[in-house]
Amino acid sequence: DLFEKGFEDKYHALVKGLQEMYQFDYDAEEELARFQQYKDIMEDKVIDTVHFVNSAIRAGDTVLAEGANAALLDIDFGTYPYVTSSATTAGGICTGLGIAPTKIDTA
């Protein structure tokens, strides 16, 4: 995760391992500088959505979860290869938003 401490160390370790495995030249510092530019642009736009949504629920706010796909498009239960990359069934609310099943109601 670009926003985690230690990202650069993990990045350098991954690049080193790949270079040892596949023997290729790569300017890791240039790529890291580009990542830093992306981070600077996105930093104030990125939040921990699990915390945000659960805080809203604890505060008594209504959270609306909208689903646009049918069960047969679900990544786990759908008709592969014609699936989407996420869980489209009601359980997707829990896995996708990080909401406990006990917090879901129809109100």
C-alpha angles and dihedrals in degrees: 000000000000091000097053124097110253095033092128093052092049091046093051091047091052093047091047092051093049092047091051091048099044104021101227135145117243134165099228093174092057091051091046090052089052090050089052090054090052090048092051091052096046103034097095091043098054123083138166097264095189090058092042095052095043091048089054091051092049089050089056095251120146115248116198117204113197124199123192103178134075126242092256088065092055114123092229104033104023133105102273130245089026096067137113124237096255144054109273098181125089089270087066088075088067098041097037101041100027093237118150114241089238089063095058119096137149097246 
